[in-house]
Amino acid sequence: MVTVSQHAVNGSGRLVTVLTAPVRQLGESERRAVERLLDLDPFASAQVAERVAARGLAWWRAEGRVLGYGSRRHLESVCWLGGNLTPVLAGPQAIAAFADLLAGEERLCSSIVGRADAVLQLWDRLSDTWGPARDVRPNQPLLVTDALPLVPVDPQVRRVRSGEIDKLFPAAVAMYTEEVGVSPLVDDGGRGYRRRVTDMIRSGRAYARFVDGQVVFKAELAVVTRRTAQVQGVWVAPEWRGRGIATAAMAAVVSDALARIAPTVSLYVNDFNLPARRVYERCGFRPVGTLATVLF
């Protein structure tokens, strides 16, 4: 717990120093306040919102901790700490308080991700104790659409069927390795990652186009909330790049997600990935902010 000094006037009119604790681990009793806060930034906080909706705030089933900044009557910011570290609506004072607490803990998360200003300020304070980072991506446009694409839809892009995990998994590994810079097979032989891909298929959130039994395009709705479906894992097989299949394929994903899943579709992309950014623009995505990611 982080404590800070504040001044107050007591009953006799004398100025005294009191201790407050602005950062604390939140529990289920504060779930409504957390949900109201997450609703103020529904796209950048989508991953946190999905986890809170699914597991609540009870530490024994939440797969992570939700730290809160502010009084019980006025929660100002939260920070999810699990596999990722994600600050939400965190201004400079909240960032300083979160960093003071986290700097005293061993780093267990694999990344810090969220609104760029908060992530980069947090990393500036944590880098001495948590560093070095394997990669820092400071400029990742956050994009959203709520309209059906105006471009043609690829009719061959469909949801992956339950019996097709062995066809999809190699493409998923290739995408992850290319995007993140390390293979998901390293730690446990890929068992955890395979379970996640299988869950995406079972929940109807994995899409692909197959040609002669091989995946040439894939994408997943990796995060789903009542406000948005967030696309991740977009990948085109190397030998199919440059043929112009990505726009129609993404249009198919967006159209199905809007029809079945959520009122908006969102994603974030590295600023240097100009081909992908052009595809998303053609599919009707518009910018709503900038994220940053620190990878370990």
Number of C-alpha atoms within 10 A of each C-alpha: 13 16 15 12 10 10 10 12 11 10 7 6 8 8 11 10 12 12 11 13 14 21 24 20 15 20 16 14 11 15 16 10 15 23 16 12 19 21 14 12 14 19 27 28 24 23 20 26 25 17 18 23 14 12 15 21 23 17 15 10 11 16 16 20 20 25 21 27 24 16 13 13 8 9 17 19 22 28 25 23 20 17 13 20 24 25 29 27 20 25 14 12 12 24 24 16 21 27 19 18 15 19 15 11 11 9 16 13 14 14 19 23 23 28 26 21 16 23 23 23 16 23 20 12 17 20 13 10 14 17 12 12 13 11 13 15 16 19 19 21 21 23 23 23 22 17 15 17 22 10 14 12 18 17 11 13 21 18 21 24 15 14 11 12 18 11 14 27 17 14 21 23 20 16 21 19 14 12 14 13 12 12 16 20 15 9 10 9 11 15 13 13 18 20 12 13 20 21 14 21 21 16 12 17 23 25 27 26 22 17 10 6 10 14 20 22 24 28 23 24 25 17 20 21 23 15 18 25 27 25 22 17 18 22 23 22 14 9 8 12 14 10 7 10 16 23 20 21 27 26 25 24 27 28 18 17 22 18 12 9 20 17 16 21 25 26 24 24 20 19 15 11 10 11 11 17 18 12 19 23 16 17 25 18 22 16 14 15 16 20 23 24 24 21 18 17
